[in-house]
Amino acid sequence: MENKKNKSSDLRMFEFGAGAALPVFEEVINQKPYVWFGADNLWPIHTIQMYNWSSINRACANAVINGVIGKNMMIDGQEAIKMVNSTETIYDVFKKVAMDFVIHNGFAVNTIKRRDSQGIANFYHMDFSKLRSGKVDDYDFVKEFYYSADWRNIQKYKPIEIPAFNLQGDGDSQVYYSFPYAPDQKFYPLPYWIGGRMAVQLDIEMMNYELNYIQQGYFPSLFISLNNGGGASEEEREQIYRHLEEKYSSSNKSGGLILAFSDSKEQEPTITPIQAASNADMFLALSDQVEQKILTSWNITNPLLVGIKTAGQLGNKQEIIEGYEHFIKSVVIPKQQYLIRQFEKLLFFMDGQTHKITIEQNKLFEDNTATGSMVNPLEKPEDTEVVI
């Protein structure tokens, strides 16, 4: 009797890491001159992925970004057409900075000193995700930052040291790095929507599960039993299977093929269908919770503001207007306040004069003039805290 080799089963369980955990700021004292941003030094990349891959989170972020950018920018009552570098106006740079600020809760610009070193000649937007902070000195100040085009491959894209912004410091090219104060955050900020990070990850994982279930689910539509094929060699069986697969399998793999070899009709295998699990009801209930938690993390009270329609609710115009005004005052204007104060500082460093920047808010409806008026977020609303 021919000996048969016993093949041991290989059953593995994959545990997914706690990707939604808060970042650990780790100083590799003897190895790296910069502070790691997260346990793998890729926290900003994960944040961007959560912005890109969750439709709800992306809709919320885009609504805030568009609100912060507004309809137009004015400097001292004039349209903001001031060039801050060879190709961009101050409003062009502001738009890029606003996107970084909403997603990461921080931003950075590359400042270039004037020849007399008494101010800056121009400044450029820097991708916030590509910067890492240096360590603090004896006076608790960060004096340098490190830039890499891709922190996932620092062997190829080696980090470049750039001095922190200081007109009296060394280097003509410097980094103006800014984020709002928060306790126990010395080097990097946490996203504004950090409270909804786990819900965002859950939203992504549910979509991945459903997609993989559909794409990789195996539902055979054809069973062929070769009752006299028990003596076929392994190579012959493979050739027969490939031939039948080419003839009967569809290009999109929506159907499957089961091919059995046996010596006789009595020895053909027994096929027991396995009922595919259905998690539709569970996911439907969970999806509602996830949606609400993400909206709450962005402080958005009316889902219609980000294009999410609630079943069974029509939503009247006045309710939408009130929700939009709350959104502008509680979410948009505080961020505008912070960014405008920073950009007014940058303008002062350019020409030594104080300037007043105002943002014209977007209109929700054409007849809704209240939200479309020209305002200076630094002056109103009175009940909004100014973070300096």
N, C-alpha and C positions, 0 to 999 in steps of 0.2 A: 504494500500500500504506500502510495506517495505521501511523504511527509509534508505537512502543510505548516508554513511559518505563522506563528501567532503574532499578530500585530497588536500591541498594547494601545488602548484608547488614549487619546490626547485631549483631555478636557481642561480648558483653561477659563478662568474667570477674570475679566478685565474690570478693574476698578477705576472709575473716573475720578481724577483729582478734584480737589475743592477749588475749582477755577473762579468761584465767586467770592473767595475769601479776600479780606482786605490785604493790601500789599505790605510786605515786610521790607523796611528800608535797611539794607545791610551794607555796612562799610567793610569792604575787603581790605583791611588795613595793610597787610603785607604784600598784596598782589595788585591791586588797582588803585589809581589815584582818585577815582570818582565813586560816588555813592550809587549803589545799585537801586534801580527804580523797580521794586517788586522782587520777589524771590528769584526770578529768572532774568531780571533786568529788562523785561519786555512788557511791563505793565501798560504803557501807552499804546502799544500794538494791540493788546487784548481789548483795550477800551475802544479803539477804532473798529476792531472787528465786531464788537457788540453794537456799535453805531451802524455798521454796514449790514449786518446779518439779521437784525431784528426789525421787522417792518414797523412795528408800533414804536419802538424806541427811536428809530430813524425819523419817523413822522413827527414825534415830539421834539426831537433835537432840531430838525429843520424849521419847525414853527418858531422855536426860540431864536435860532440863528437869523431867520428872516426878520423877526421882530427887532432884534438888536441892531441889525444893519439899517433897518428903516427904509424909507423911500428916498431920502436924500440927506446929505450932510452940509452944514453951513459953518463957515468960520467968520466970526465978527459980522454976521448978517449977509455974507457973500457966499456964493456957491463954492464948495471946497474943491478947487481945481489946482491947489498948490502942489507942485511936484516935490516929492520927498526923495526921489532917486531918478535915475536917468529915464525910466520907463513908466513909473507909477505915480499917481496922485496919492495924497494922504487918504482919500476915501477908498482907493483900491487896496491899500495896505490894511486899512481898518476892516474891510470885509473879510480878508484872510485871517486877521487876528481874531475877529469875532467868532469865526468857526472854531478855531483852536480853543478859544476861551469857553465856549459853550460845551464843547465835547470834553475837554480836559480840566477846565476851571483854572487855566493858566495860559500865558502866551509869552513869546519871545520875539525880539527884533534885533537885527544886526545893525549897530550904529557905527558910522564912520566919522572919525574926528575931522575937524577943520585943520588947516595947516597951522593955525596959531594955537591949536589945542585948547581954545577957550569955549568950544561948543562942538556941535556935530554938523557935518556938511550934509549928510543924508542918512536914511535908514531903510532897511529892507525887512520884510517878514521872514521869520525863521520857523521851520516846521518844529513845533513843540515836542513831537514824539522822538525827534532825532537828537535831542540834547540831554545830557546828564550833568548833574551838579557835582562840582568839586567839593572837597571837605572844608569845614570851617577852620579859620585860623584861630589864634589865641584870643581874638576879640569877637569871636562868634560870627564872623563874616565869611561868606563864600567869595573867593577872589578869582575863580576861574570855572569855566564850563567846558564840557567835552562834546564835540559834534562827530557823529558817524552817520553816513548815508544809510547804513543798514546795521543795526545793533545785533541782528541775528547772525551776522557774518563779519565779525570784527577782524578776522584774519585778513580778509580782503579789503574791508573798509575800515582801516585803522582810525580810532578816535583822534581827533585833532583838538588840541587845547586852545581855547579862546578866552581872553581875559573878561572878567565881569565888568559891567559898565562903571566907569570911573574916569572922569575927565582929567583927573590928576594922576591917573595910573598909567602903566605902560601899555603900549599897543594902540595902533590906530583903529583896528577893527575890534569891536567889543560886543558883548551880549547884554542887552537890556531884558532881564528875566523877571517876570512879575506874576504873582498870584495872591488872592486875598488871604489875610491872616486867618489861621485856624489853629487851635491848640494842638500841640504835639506834631506839627507839620513844618519842619524846619527847611527841608530840601525840596519837597514836591507836594503838589496839591492833590486832593482826592476830588473826583468829579462831583459836580453839583448834584447829580442824580444817583449818587452812590447807594442810597437807600433802596433803589429799585434794581440794583445790579443782579441779584439772584433771580428776580423775576424776569429780567431780560435774558439771562442765560437759559432759564427754563423755557422761555418762548422759543429760543433758537433750538434747544434740544428737542422740543416737541415737533417742530417742523422737520428737523433732521430725521427723527424717528419715523414720521409719516412718509417722508420721501424715500427712505431706505426700505420701508415696509412695502411700498409700491414697486420700487425699482428692483429690489433683490428678492422679493417674494417669489417662491417657485410653485407655480400652479400647473402641473402636467396636464396636457390635453390629449396625449396619445400614448397608449401602452402597447408594446409589441413584444410578443413572446415567441422566441425561436425554440420550438420543442425538440428539435434535433441538432441544436447547436452546442450541446454540452462539451463536445470534443474540440471546439474551435480554440485556437491558440489566442494568447493575449493580443498579439498583433492583428490577427484576423478579426477579433471582436472590435478592436478599436477602429479598423477600417470600415466595418459594417455600420458601426454607430455614427461615424462621420458621414458616411454616405446617406443614411436615413435622416440625419440632422440637417444636412444641406437640402434635402428634398422636402422635408415636412416642417422644419422650424421656421418661424417668421423672423424677419429682420430685426424687429423690435423686442424679440425674446418674450413676447407676451404669453406664449404657450411653451410647454416643456415636453420632453420625450423621455419615456422610461423604456429601456430595452433590457429584456431578461433572456438569458441563455439557459436552457435545460435539456436533459436527455430525452424527456418524454412529456406528454400532456399532464401526467399525474405528478410530475416533479416541478411544474411551473410555480413560481412564487405567488404568495398571497399578498395582495395589495390592500392595505388598510389606510383609507384617507384620514388625514389629520385636519381637524377643523381649525381654520385660521382664527387667531384671536382677534377680537374686535374691541378696540379701546376708544371708540368714537364718543360714547357717552361720557366717559371719564375725562377725555381731552376737552370736550365741549365745556364741561363745568370748570375744569382747570383753566381753560383759555380765558374765561370771563374774569377769574381771579387775577390771572397774570396781567391782563389788560388794565384792570383797575389799579393794581400796584405800580405798574409802570407810569400810568397817568399821574398817580399821587406823588411819585418820586420827582416828577417834573412840576408839581404844583399846578396841574391843569385840571380845572374843575368840570369843564364841558368837553366831552370827547369830540363834538362836532368841530371844535376849533382846529383839530388836527386831522379832520376828514374821516373820523370813526363814527358810524351811525349806530345808535342804540336801538335794538329791535323793540317795536311797540311804542316808540316815542317819536313824535313829529318834531318837537323843538320849535318854539315860536321865536320870532325875530328879536324881541326885546330880551328874552332870556339869553340868546346868543350874544347880543351886544353887551349885556352886563357881564357875561362870562369873559368876553374879550377884554373889557376894561379891567377886570380883576387880573387877567393874565398879563396885560401890559404893565399894570402898576406893581404887581407882586413878583413877576418873573423877569420881564424885559427891562424895565427901567433901572432896577438895581444893577444889572449887568452893564447897561449903557453908562450909568454913573461911574462905575469903576473904570471902564475903558476910556471914557472921555477924559477923566482926570489924568490918566496916564498919557494920553495923546496930547493933552494941553501941556504937560511937562516936556514931552519930546519937542513940541513946537518952541517952547521957551528955550530949550537947549540949542535950537537951531538959530534963532535970531535974537534971543535975549529979551523978547517982549511977551507980555501975557496976551492970550487969545481966548475967546469964548467960542466953544464948539457946541452946536445944537444939531439935533437929529429930528427930521420930520418923520413922524410915525406913519406906518401903513394904514390905509383905510380898510375897514372890514366891509362896509357898504359905501356906495358913492354918496349917500345922503347922511352918512355918519361922520359929521365933520369934527366931532369931539376927539376922535382918535387919529385924525389926520392933520391936526394943527402942528405948527412948529413949536417945539418945546425944548427947554434945556433940562435934561434929566437931573442935573445937579441942583436945580432949584425946586423941582416938584416930582412926585407928590410929597407933602409934608410928613406923611406917615410912613415913608420909606426910608430905611436906614441907609446912610451913605457909608460904604466900606472903603476906607483909605489904606 
